[in-house]
């Protein structure tokens, strides 16, 4: 690990085997055993490719897909790490991954990218953490929640969904205080998850808050703007189209506040909200 908490990936792509593929609402949780890989840090991601039926004869999909890890635990009866990924089948790549069955091969590279910071690194006066997730963006926050709980750091999780068909993954937040919002009103507050965040940051709470968010670009931008307005320290786990995952293709370059660019795969995907002018990244989303 580096001083920033980044876990370095083994060189090259490696084969893992699917041990479970379960439905969770409108999503899937695909779990593999990685016998060679290290334990990832919360917020890091992997580049995923199905071993078969991927790019054959020039058909889509061809490039790997980037996914934050949703759960990572040590294998009990042998070496390696058990990794789970939360995904929604919305295009050729995600559909191929969603169809993986027990025993199928999944090729991956990772863990990659910059992870979440400690709450006290984000805000020296932090009394705990507020996690804000939207849709499948809740995945990296589930790992962060587990890590915070293991260290006795207070956290509250705010999770929002578009509707019942685009929801799931709540079991990843077991033993956590979770507040829900849904745009169609099927669960919790009828409205946006940022409505819950606004209430939580009311009064004097902003001074001791450390906010961590992952979700669709519009949600992240709302979180960024809200935290900026209230002077709240925040980190955003962002998404952008990626071809490699390790900085070679520059496909995920995005502008920084004050000029210059960053590559989300190596300088992110977790970024300080104050470092970016906007979280509205074009082309974000898995297909």
Secondary structure, 3 states (H helix, E strand, C coil): CCCCCCCCCCCCCEEEEEEEEEEECCEEEEEEEECCCCCCCCCCEEEEEECCCCCHHHCCCCCCEEEECCEEEECCCCCCEEEEEEECCCCHHHHHHHCCCCCCEEEEEEEECECCCCHHHHCCCCCCEEEEEEHHHHHHHHHHHHHHHHCCCCEEEEEEECCHHHCCCHHHHCCCCEEEEECCCCCCEECCHHHHHHHHCCCCHHHHCEEEEECCHHHHHHHHHHHHHHCCEEEEECCCCCCCCCCCCCCCEEECCCCCEEEHHHHCEEEEHHHCCCCCCCCCCCC
